[in-house]
Amino acid sequence: MTSDATLKEWAKHAIVKIGRCESLLLLETVGMEVTNVNEDKRLPSSILDVLGVFIDKHYVHLTHMLPVVIEVILRALDPHDPGLRKSCIEKASDSF
């Protein structure tokens, strides 16, 4: 049986691969979802984690989309819950 950690890594890998083909779509989608904490309080942090991997692997491809990338990261730092903001700040710093 596959562990949750393994599934999480596979999902992250798949999202990064899809993002390589459809970078703007990925950034627009995560940009909308990053503030949707009604689903799961860990969502902004998880999105920043995936975005960080995406940036690490495809940074050259993202240079012309830098304003969109920055906007997504900054949205994650503006949750109304100070605990969420604290959990996101380290991942946002890593993404920058």
C-alpha positions in Angstrom: 0.0 0.0 0.0 1.2 3.5 -0.9 1.8 5.9 2.0 0.3 9.4 2.2 3.8 10.9 2.0 4.5 9.0 -1.3 1.2 10.1 -2.8 1.9 13.7 -1.8 5.3 13.6 -3.6 3.7 12.0 -6.7 1.0 14.7 -6.7 3.6 17.5 -6.3 5.7 15.9 -9.2 2.6 15.7 -11.4 1.6 19.3 -10.8 5.2 20.5 -11.6 5.2 18.5 -14.8 1.8 19.9 -15.8 2.9 23.4 -14.9 5.9 23.1 -17.2 3.5 22.8 -20.1 0.8 25.2 -18.8 2.8 27.6 -16.6 0.3 30.5 -16.7 -2.7 28.2 -16.1 -0.9 26.7 -13.1 0.0 30.1 -11.7 -3.5 31.5 -12.2 -5.1 28.4 -10.6 -2.8 28.4 -7.5 -3.2 32.1 -7.3 -7.0 31.7 -6.9 -6.7 28.8 -4.5 -3.9 30.1 -2.2 -6.4 32.2 -0.3 -9.1 29.4 -0.1 -8.5 28.4 3.5 -12.1 27.1 3.9 -11.0 23.8 2.3 -8.0 23.2 4.4 -5.9 25.5 6.7 -2.7 23.9 5.3 -3.6 24.8 1.7 -1.6 28.0 1.4 1.5 26.4 2.8 1.1 23.4 0.5 0.7 25.6 -2.5 3.9 27.5 -1.6 5.6 24.2 -1.3 4.6 23.1 -4.8 5.4 26.6 -6.2 8.8 26.4 -4.6 9.6 23.1 -6.4 8.2 24.5 -9.6 10.4 27.6 -9.3 13.5 25.4 -8.5 13.0 23.2 -11.6 11.8 25.7 -14.1 13.0 29.1 -13.0 14.3 30.1 -16.5 10.8 29.3 -18.0 9.2 31.6 -15.3 11.3 34.7 -15.8 8.7 36.4 -18.0 5.9 35.5 -15.5 7.7 36.9 -12.5 4.9 39.4 -11.6 2.4 36.6 -11.5 4.7 34.4 -9.3 5.3 37.3 -6.9 1.5 38.0 -6.7 0.8 34.3 -5.8 3.5 34.3 -3.1 2.2 37.6 -1.6 -1.4 36.4 -1.6 -0.3 33.5 0.6 1.1 36.0 3.1 -2.1 37.8 3.6 -4.4 35.4 5.3 -6.6 36.8 8.1 -5.3 34.1 10.5 -1.9 35.1 12.0 -1.1 31.4 12.5 -1.5 30.8 8.7 0.7 33.8 7.9 3.4 32.5 10.2 3.3 29.1 8.7 3.5 30.5 5.2 6.3 33.1 5.7 9.1 30.6 5.7 8.0 28.9 2.5 7.4 32.2 0.9 10.9 33.3 1.8 12.2 30.1 0.3 10.2 30.7 -2.9 11.7 34.2 -3.3 
